[in-house]
Amino acid sequence: MAVKIRLRRTGRKKQPTYRIVIADSRSPRDGKFIEVIGQYAPRSGEQALNLKSDRANYWLDNGAQPTDTVRSLLRKAGILKDRHEARLGRKLTAAAVPVSESAESAEEPTA
């Protein structure tokens, strides 16, 4: 079962609001879903995005693929940046090996 993070349209005619949902990729846009993790109201200005970041991270860790629009919303919310920095930080701490001063001076060529 391929799981997607996508938008589900709600609201009135000409005044859309969207719920950010976790759904099976085979289900229709406004059909069956697994969990609601946020809301997006594009016409409400600054308060447009309301998102549960812990649940979004949980589903991203478990392999859910966001759609293009949801990916841009996650980027605006700062979730993707935090995930990238955490992953990069783990890599840097794992790859960091202390170098002794004698090894540094031995590598420098003297002309």
Secondary structure, 3 states (H helix, E strand, C coil): CCEEEEEEEEEECCEEEEEEEEEECCCCCCCCCCEEEEEECCCCHHHCEEECHHHHHHHHHCCCEECHHHHHHHHHHCHHHHHHHHHHHHHHHHHCCCCCHHHHHHHCCCC
